[in-house]
């Protein structure tokens, strides 16, 4: 836990040394990533609810959400395939 706090502190300290244009770019990329993660969980929860009506279980967990946020539509298909096979 201490190591994670040290890493976060060092990253925030390095962020302070960036110029204004670089800070805007970093914040923009960070906000896009968090929006993708939030939308991935919304989609994942919707799939979970809809598939529950058909007796099919799709887990809502952090790894599935990150996979969907990173891969997009292929991530959704792979989560559904993994859930169906397992």
Buried (B, 14 or more C-beta within 10 A) or exposed (E): EEEEEEEEEEEEEEEEEEEEEEEEEEEEEEEEEEEBBEEBBEBBEEBBEEBEEEEEEBEEEEEBBBBBBEBEEEBBEBBBEEBEEE
